[in-house]
Amino acid sequence: VQLVESGGGLVQPGGSLRLSCAASGFTFSNYYMRWYRQAPGKERELVARISGPGRITNYADFVKGRFTISRDNAKNTVYLQMNSLKPEDTAVYYCYANFGNGYWGQGTQVTVSS
């Protein structure tokens, strides 16, 4: 199983980024996928999750209305569209596959700063 995130970077407050996570090694469309984040000195926290077909999504309260999780099962890829970014969104963002014992990507840094 391999999960490869991309799309992180430096953005000003109020800006947008779209993260991608390309998955391989399992039947992607059968499993929930999640995005987590971890800020320096803080525990890793769940940001959003999406069902296998993509019909069910759930979000942490702190991103509701700003972030959108989606997936393209034809491309084995899950996305996180992040709008209205705040400095407190600064973190390493990880995708997670709810397959077997669970698998993590390597993470992508998102920095929100002026």
Rosetta constraint file for C-alpha pairs under 8 A:
AtomPair CA 1 CA 23 HARMONIC 7.39 0.50
AtomPair CA 1 CA 24 HARMONIC 5.63 0.50
AtomPair CA 1 CA 25 HARMONIC 4.22 0.50
AtomPair CA 1 CA 26 HARMONIC 6.38 0.50
AtomPair CA 1 CA 103 HARMONIC 7.33 0.50
AtomPair CA 2 CA 22 HARMONIC 7.96 0.50
AtomPair CA 2 CA 23 HARMONIC 5.69 0.50
AtomPair CA 2 CA 24 HARMONIC 5.25 0.50
AtomPair CA 2 CA 25 HARMONIC 6.31 0.50
AtomPair CA 2 CA 103 HARMONIC 7.92 0.50
AtomPair CA 2 CA 105 HARMONIC 7.15 0.50
AtomPair CA 3 CA 21 HARMONIC 6.20 0.50
AtomPair CA 3 CA 22 HARMONIC 5.63 0.50
AtomPair CA 3 CA 23 HARMONIC 4.63 0.50
AtomPair CA 3 CA 24 HARMONIC 6.70 0.50
AtomPair CA 3 CA 95 HARMONIC 7.24 0.50
AtomPair CA 3 CA 96 HARMONIC 7.79 0.50
AtomPair CA 3 CA 103 HARMONIC 7.70 0.50
AtomPair CA 3 CA 104 HARMONIC 6.61 0.50
AtomPair CA 3 CA 105 HARMONIC 4.59 0.50
AtomPair CA 3 CA 106 HARMONIC 7.44 0.50
AtomPair CA 4 CA 20 HARMONIC 7.96 0.50
AtomPair CA 4 CA 21 HARMONIC 5.25 0.50
AtomPair CA 4 CA 22 HARMONIC 5.17 0.50
AtomPair CA 4 CA 23 HARMONIC 6.62 0.50
AtomPair CA 4 CA 105 HARMONIC 5.58 0.50
AtomPair CA 4 CA 106 HARMONIC 6.71 0.50
AtomPair CA 4 CA 107 HARMONIC 7.85 0.50
AtomPair CA 5 CA 19 HARMONIC 6.95 0.50
AtomPair CA 5 CA 20 HARMONIC 5.45 0.50
AtomPair CA 5 CA 21 HARMONIC 4.22 0.50
AtomPair CA 5 CA 22 HARMONIC 6.49 0.50
AtomPair CA 5 CA 94 HARMONIC 7.19 0.50
AtomPair CA 5 CA 95 HARMONIC 7.01 0.50
AtomPair CA 5 CA 105 HARMONIC 6.42 0.50
AtomPair CA 5 CA 106 HARMONIC 6.96 0.50
AtomPair CA 5 CA 107 HARMONIC 6.06 0.50
AtomPair CA 5 CA 108 HARMONIC 6.05 0.50
AtomPair CA 6 CA 19 HARMONIC 5.75 0.50
AtomPair CA 6 CA 20 HARMONIC 5.25 0.50
AtomPair CA 6 CA 21 HARMONIC 6.44 0.50
AtomPair CA 6 CA 108 HARMONIC 6.14 0.50
AtomPair CA 7 CA 17 HARMONIC 6.99 0.50
AtomPair CA 7 CA 18 HARMONIC 5.90 0.50
AtomPair CA 7 CA 19 HARMONIC 4.50 0.50
AtomPair CA 7 CA 20 HARMONIC 6.13 0.50
AtomPair CA 7 CA 108 HARMONIC 7.26 0.50
AtomPair CA 8 CA 17 HARMONIC 7.05 0.50
AtomPair CA 8 CA 18 HARMONIC 7.56 0.50
AtomPair CA 8 CA 19 HARMONIC 6.22 0.50
AtomPair CA 8 CA 108 HARMONIC 5.33 0.50
AtomPair CA 8 CA 109 HARMONIC 5.27 0.50
AtomPair CA 8 CA 110 HARMONIC 4.93 0.50
AtomPair CA 8 CA 111 HARMONIC 7.92 0.50
AtomPair CA 9 CA 17 HARMONIC 7.97 0.50
AtomPair CA 9 CA 108 HARMONIC 7.97 0.50
AtomPair CA 9 CA 109 HARMONIC 6.13 0.50
AtomPair CA 9 CA 110 HARMONIC 5.05 0.50
AtomPair CA 9 CA 111 HARMONIC 6.09 0.50
AtomPair CA 10 CA 110 HARMONIC 6.18 0.50
AtomPair CA 10 CA 111 HARMONIC 4.73 0.50
AtomPair CA 10 CA 112 HARMONIC 5.92 0.50
AtomPair CA 10 CA 113 HARMONIC 7.12 0.50
AtomPair CA 11 CA 15 HARMONIC 5.99 0.50
AtomPair CA 11 CA 16 HARMONIC 7.17 0.50
AtomPair CA 11 CA 17 HARMONIC 7.64 0.50
AtomPair CA 11 CA 110 HARMONIC 7.83 0.50
AtomPair CA 11 CA 111 HARMONIC 6.30 0.50
AtomPair CA 11 CA 112 HARMONIC 5.01 0.50
AtomPair CA 11 CA 113 HARMONIC 6.29 0.50
AtomPair CA 11 CA 114 HARMONIC 7.63 0.50
AtomPair CA 12 CA 85 HARMONIC 7.65 0.50
AtomPair CA 12 CA 112 HARMONIC 5.42 0.50
AtomPair CA 12 CA 113 HARMONIC 5.03 0.50
AtomPair CA 12 CA 114 HARMONIC 4.98 0.50
AtomPair CA 13 CA 84 HARMONIC 6.99 0.50
AtomPair CA 13 CA 85 HARMONIC 5.36 0.50
AtomPair CA 13 CA 86 HARMONIC 5.08 0.50
AtomPair CA 13 CA 87 HARMONIC 6.32 0.50
AtomPair CA 13 CA 112 HARMONIC 5.76 0.50
AtomPair CA 13 CA 113 HARMONIC 6.00 0.50
AtomPair CA 13 CA 114 HARMONIC 6.49 0.50
AtomPair CA 14 CA 83 HARMONIC 7.01 0.50
AtomPair CA 14 CA 84 HARMONIC 4.16 0.50
AtomPair CA 14 CA 85 HARMONIC 4.84 0.50
AtomPair CA 14 CA 86 HARMONIC 6.38 0.50
AtomPair CA 15 CA 83 HARMONIC 6.14 0.50
AtomPair CA 15 CA 84 HARMONIC 5.51 0.50
AtomPair CA 15 CA 85 HARMONIC 5.48 0.50
AtomPair CA 16 CA 81 HARMONIC 7.48 0.50
AtomPair CA 16 CA 82 HARMONIC 5.39 0.50
AtomPair CA 16 CA 83 HARMONIC 4.39 0.50
AtomPair CA 16 CA 84 HARMONIC 6.26 0.50
AtomPair CA 16 CA 85 HARMONIC 6.20 0.50
AtomPair CA 17 CA 81 HARMONIC 6.17 0.50
AtomPair CA 17 CA 82 HARMONIC 5.25 0.50
AtomPair CA 17 CA 83 HARMONIC 6.75 0.50
AtomPair CA 18 CA 79 HARMONIC 6.79 0.50
AtomPair CA 18 CA 80 HARMONIC 5.57 0.50
AtomPair CA 18 CA 81 HARMONIC 4.38 0.50
AtomPair CA 18 CA 82 HARMONIC 5.91 0.50
AtomPair CA 19 CA 79 HARMONIC 5.48 0.50
AtomPair CA 19 CA 80 HARMONIC 4.98 0.50
AtomPair CA 19 CA 81 HARMONIC 6.41 0.50
AtomPair CA 19 CA 82 HARMONIC 7.88 0.50
AtomPair CA 20 CA 77 HARMONIC 6.66 0.50
AtomPair CA 20 CA 78 HARMONIC 5.83 0.50
AtomPair CA 20 CA 79 HARMONIC 4.54 0.50
AtomPair CA 20 CA 80 HARMONIC 6.55 0.50
AtomPair CA 21 CA 77 HARMONIC 5.41 0.50
AtomPair CA 21 CA 78 HARMONIC 5.22 0.50
AtomPair CA 21 CA 79 HARMONIC 6.32 0.50
AtomPair CA 21 CA 95 HARMONIC 6.45 0.50
AtomPair CA 21 CA 105 HARMONIC 7.87 0.50
AtomPair CA 22 CA 75 HARMONIC 7.75 0.50
AtomPair CA 22 CA 76 HARMONIC 5.97 0.50
AtomPair CA 22 CA 77 HARMONIC 4.48 0.50
AtomPair CA 22 CA 78 HARMONIC 6.73 0.50
AtomPair CA 23 CA 28 HARMONIC 7.02 0.50
AtomPair CA 23 CA 76 HARMONIC 5.45 0.50
AtomPair CA 23 CA 77 HARMONIC 5.96 0.50
AtomPair CA 24 CA 28 HARMONIC 7.35 0.50
AtomPair CA 24 CA 76 HARMONIC 7.02 0.50
AtomPair CA 26 CA 99 HARMONIC 7.89 0.50
AtomPair CA 27 CA 31 HARMONIC 7.50 0.50
AtomPair CA 28 CA 52 HARMONIC 7.33 0.50
AtomPair CA 28 CA 73 HARMONIC 6.74 0.50
AtomPair CA 28 CA 76 HARMONIC 5.85 0.50
AtomPair CA 29 CA 52 HARMONIC 4.80 0.50
AtomPair CA 29 CA 53 HARMONIC 6.16 0.50
AtomPair CA 29 CA 73 HARMONIC 5.50 0.50
AtomPair CA 29 CA 76 HARMONIC 7.42 0.50
AtomPair CA 30 CA 52 HARMONIC 4.88 0.50
AtomPair CA 30 CA 53 HARMONIC 7.32 0.50
AtomPair CA 31 CA 51 HARMONIC 6.49 0.50
AtomPair CA 31 CA 52 HARMONIC 4.58 0.50
AtomPair CA 31 CA 97 HARMONIC 7.15 0.50
AtomPair CA 31 CA 98 HARMONIC 6.05 0.50
AtomPair CA 31 CA 99 HARMONIC 6.36 0.50
AtomPair CA 32 CA 49 HARMONIC 6.80 0.50
AtomPair CA 32 CA 50 HARMONIC 5.49 0.50
AtomPair CA 32 CA 51 HARMONIC 4.36 0.50
AtomPair CA 32 CA 52 HARMONIC 4.96 0.50
AtomPair CA 32 CA 97 HARMONIC 6.63 0.50
AtomPair CA 32 CA 98 HARMONIC 5.51 0.50
AtomPair CA 32 CA 99 HARMONIC 7.88 0.50
AtomPair CA 33 CA 49 HARMONIC 5.62 0.50
AtomPair CA 33 CA 50 HARMONIC 5.51 0.50
AtomPair CA 33 CA 51 HARMONIC 6.69 0.50
AtomPair CA 33 CA 52 HARMONIC 7.34 0.50
AtomPair CA 33 CA 78 HARMONIC 7.30 0.50
AtomPair CA 33 CA 95 HARMONIC 7.19 0.50
AtomPair CA 33 CA 96 HARMONIC 5.83 0.50
AtomPair CA 33 CA 97 HARMONIC 4.92 0.50
AtomPair CA 33 CA 98 HARMONIC 5.95 0.50
AtomPair CA 34 CA 46 HARMONIC 7.40 0.50
AtomPair CA 34 CA 47 HARMONIC 7.46 0.50
AtomPair CA 34 CA 48 HARMONIC 5.68 0.50
AtomPair CA 34 CA 49 HARMONIC 4.11 0.50
AtomPair CA 34 CA 50 HARMONIC 6.44 0.50
AtomPair CA 34 CA 95 HARMONIC 5.65 0.50
AtomPair CA 34 CA 96 HARMONIC 5.06 0.50
AtomPair CA 34 CA 97 HARMONIC 6.55 0.50
AtomPair CA 34 CA 98 HARMONIC 7.58 0.50
AtomPair CA 35 CA 46 HARMONIC 6.29 0.50
AtomPair CA 35 CA 47 HARMONIC 5.43 0.50
AtomPair CA 35 CA 48 HARMONIC 5.36 0.50
AtomPair CA 35 CA 49 HARMONIC 6.29 0.50
AtomPair CA 35 CA 80 HARMONIC 7.59 0.50
AtomPair CA 35 CA 93 HARMONIC 6.86 0.50
AtomPair CA 35 CA 94 HARMONIC 5.65 0.50
AtomPair CA 35 CA 95 HARMONIC 4.50 0.50
AtomPair CA 35 CA 96 HARMONIC 6.16 0.50
AtomPair CA 36 CA 44 HARMONIC 6.51 0.50
AtomPair CA 36 CA 45 HARMONIC 5.38 0.50
AtomPair CA 36 CA 46 HARMONIC 4.36 0.50
AtomPair CA 36 CA 47 HARMONIC 5.02 0.50
AtomPair CA 36 CA 48 HARMONIC 7.13 0.50
AtomPair CA 36 CA 93 HARMONIC 5.72 0.50
AtomPair CA 36 CA 94 HARMONIC 5.13 0.50
AtomPair CA 36 CA 95 HARMONIC 6.22 0.50
AtomPair CA 36 CA 96 HARMONIC 7.41 0.50
AtomPair CA 37 CA 44 HARMONIC 5.49 0.50
AtomPair CA 37 CA 45 HARMONIC 5.48 0.50
AtomPair CA 37 CA 46 HARMONIC 6.60 0.50
AtomPair CA 37 CA 47 HARMONIC 6.68 0.50
AtomPair CA 37 CA 91 HARMONIC 5.87 0.50
AtomPair CA 37 CA 92 HARMONIC 5.46 0.50
AtomPair CA 37 CA 93 HARMONIC 4.27 0.50
AtomPair CA 37 CA 94 HARMONIC 5.88 0.50
AtomPair CA 38 CA 42 HARMONIC 6.29 0.50
AtomPair CA 38 CA 43 HARMONIC 5.98 0.50
AtomPair CA 38 CA 44 HARMONIC 4.31 0.50
AtomPair CA 38 CA 45 HARMONIC 6.34 0.50
AtomPair CA 38 CA 91 HARMONIC 5.19 0.50
AtomPair CA 38 CA 92 HARMONIC 5.31 0.50
AtomPair CA 38 CA 93 HARMONIC 6.58 0.50
AtomPair CA 39 CA 43 HARMONIC 7.28 0.50
AtomPair CA 39 CA 44 HARMONIC 7.36 0.50
AtomPair CA 39 CA 90 HARMONIC 6.43 0.50
AtomPair CA 39 CA 91 HARMONIC 4.18 0.50
AtomPair CA 39 CA 92 HARMONIC 6.36 0.50
AtomPair CA 40 CA 91 HARMONIC 7.01 0.50
AtomPair CA 46 CA 60 HARMONIC 6.75 0.50
AtomPair CA 47 CA 59 HARMONIC 5.91 0.50
AtomPair CA 47 CA 60 HARMONIC 5.23 0.50
AtomPair CA 47 CA 63 HARMONIC 7.11 0.50
AtomPair CA 48 CA 57 HARMONIC 7.17 0.50
AtomPair CA 48 CA 58 HARMONIC 5.48 0.50
AtomPair CA 48 CA 59 HARMONIC 4.35 0.50
AtomPair CA 48 CA 60 HARMONIC 6.17 0.50
AtomPair CA 48 CA 69 HARMONIC 6.57 0.50
AtomPair CA 49 CA 57 HARMONIC 5.64 0.50
AtomPair CA 49 CA 58 HARMONIC 5.39 0.50
AtomPair CA 49 CA 59 HARMONIC 6.73 0.50
AtomPair CA 49 CA 69 HARMONIC 6.97 0.50
AtomPair CA 50 CA 54 HARMONIC 5.70 0.50
AtomPair CA 50 CA 55 HARMONIC 7.40 0.50
AtomPair CA 50 CA 56 HARMONIC 5.62 0.50
AtomPair CA 50 CA 57 HARMONIC 4.46 0.50
AtomPair CA 50 CA 58 HARMONIC 6.66 0.50
AtomPair CA 50 CA 69 HARMONIC 6.78 0.50
AtomPair CA 50 CA 70 HARMONIC 6.99 0.50
AtomPair CA 50 CA 71 HARMONIC 7.87 0.50
AtomPair CA 51 CA 55 HARMONIC 6.28 0.50
AtomPair CA 51 CA 56 HARMONIC 5.20 0.50
AtomPair CA 51 CA 57 HARMONIC 6.55 0.50
AtomPair CA 53 CA 73 HARMONIC 7.76 0.50
AtomPair CA 54 CA 70 HARMONIC 6.70 0.50
AtomPair CA 54 CA 71 HARMONIC 6.38 0.50
AtomPair CA 57 CA 69 HARMONIC 7.18 0.50
AtomPair CA 59 CA 63 HARMONIC 6.62 0.50
AtomPair CA 59 CA 64 HARMONIC 5.93 0.50
AtomPair CA 60 CA 64 HARMONIC 6.40 0.50
AtomPair CA 63 CA 67 HARMONIC 5.56 0.50
AtomPair CA 66 CA 82 HARMONIC 6.18 0.50
AtomPair CA 66 CA 83 HARMONIC 5.14 0.50
AtomPair CA 66 CA 84 HARMONIC 6.03 0.50
AtomPair CA 66 CA 85 HARMONIC 7.70 0.50
AtomPair CA 67 CA 80 HARMONIC 6.72 0.50
AtomPair CA 67 CA 81 HARMONIC 5.46 0.50
AtomPair CA 67 CA 82 HARMONIC 4.47 0.50
AtomPair CA 67 CA 83 HARMONIC 5.97 0.50
AtomPair CA 68 CA 80 HARMONIC 5.69 0.50
AtomPair CA 68 CA 81 HARMONIC 5.03 0.50
AtomPair CA 68 CA 82 HARMONIC 6.63 0.50
AtomPair CA 69 CA 78 HARMONIC 7.35 0.50
AtomPair CA 69 CA 79 HARMONIC 5.64 0.50
AtomPair CA 69 CA 80 HARMONIC 4.61 0.50
AtomPair CA 69 CA 81 HARMONIC 6.36 0.50
AtomPair CA 70 CA 78 HARMONIC 5.85 0.50
AtomPair CA 70 CA 79 HARMONIC 5.22 0.50
AtomPair CA 70 CA 80 HARMONIC 6.58 0.50
AtomPair CA 71 CA 76 HARMONIC 7.64 0.50
AtomPair CA 71 CA 77 HARMONIC 5.72 0.50
AtomPair CA 71 CA 78 HARMONIC 4.15 0.50
AtomPair CA 71 CA 79 HARMONIC 5.79 0.50
AtomPair CA 72 CA 76 HARMONIC 6.05 0.50
AtomPair CA 72 CA 77 HARMONIC 5.42 0.50
AtomPair CA 72 CA 78 HARMONIC 6.35 0.50
AtomPair CA 73 CA 77 HARMONIC 6.41 0.50
AtomPair CA 85 CA 89 HARMONIC 6.45 0.50
AtomPair CA 85 CA 112 HARMONIC 6.74 0.50
AtomPair CA 86 CA 90 HARMONIC 7.58 0.50
AtomPair CA 86 CA 112 HARMONIC 6.13 0.50
AtomPair CA 87 CA 111 HARMONIC 7.37 0.50
AtomPair CA 87 CA 112 HARMONIC 4.70 0.50
AtomPair CA 87 CA 113 HARMONIC 5.83 0.50
AtomPair CA 88 CA 112 HARMONIC 7.54 0.50
AtomPair CA 89 CA 110 HARMONIC 7.57 0.50
AtomPair CA 89 CA 111 HARMONIC 7.46 0.50
AtomPair CA 89 CA 112 HARMONIC 6.68 0.50
AtomPair CA 90 CA 109 HARMONIC 7.81 0.50
AtomPair CA 90 CA 110 HARMONIC 5.39 0.50
AtomPair CA 90 CA 111 HARMONIC 4.57 0.50
AtomPair CA 90 CA 112 HARMONIC 5.42 0.50
AtomPair CA 91 CA 109 HARMONIC 6.08 0.50
AtomPair CA 91 CA 110 HARMONIC 5.51 0.50
AtomPair CA 91 CA 111 HARMONIC 6.62 0.50
AtomPair CA 92 CA 107 HARMONIC 5.82 0.50
AtomPair CA 92 CA 108 HARMONIC 5.36 0.50
AtomPair CA 92 CA 109 HARMONIC 4.34 0.50
AtomPair CA 92 CA 110 HARMONIC 5.97 0.50
AtomPair CA 93 CA 107 HARMONIC 5.26 0.50
AtomPair CA 93 CA 108 HARMONIC 5.27 0.50
AtomPair CA 93 CA 109 HARMONIC 6.24 0.50
AtomPair CA 93 CA 110 HARMONIC 6.99 0.50
AtomPair CA 94 CA 104 HARMONIC 6.76 0.50
AtomPair CA 94 CA 105 HARMONIC 5.74 0.50
AtomPair CA 94 CA 106 HARMONIC 6.69 0.50
AtomPair CA 94 CA 107 HARMONIC 4.40 0.50
AtomPair CA 94 CA 108 HARMONIC 6.62 0.50
AtomPair CA 95 CA 104 HARMONIC 5.97 0.50
AtomPair CA 95 CA 105 HARMONIC 5.47 0.50
AtomPair CA 95 CA 107 HARMONIC 7.16 0.50
AtomPair CA 96 CA 102 HARMONIC 6.86 0.50
AtomPair CA 96 CA 103 HARMONIC 5.56 0.50
AtomPair CA 96 CA 104 HARMONIC 4.65 0.50
AtomPair CA 96 CA 105 HARMONIC 6.44 0.50
AtomPair CA 97 CA 102 HARMONIC 5.57 0.50
AtomPair CA 97 CA 103 HARMONIC 5.17 0.50
AtomPair CA 97 CA 104 HARMONIC 6.62 0.50
AtomPair CA 98 CA 102 HARMONIC 4.98 0.50
AtomPair CA 98 CA 103 HARMONIC 7.00 0.50
AtomPair CA 99 CA 103 HARMONIC 7.00 0.50
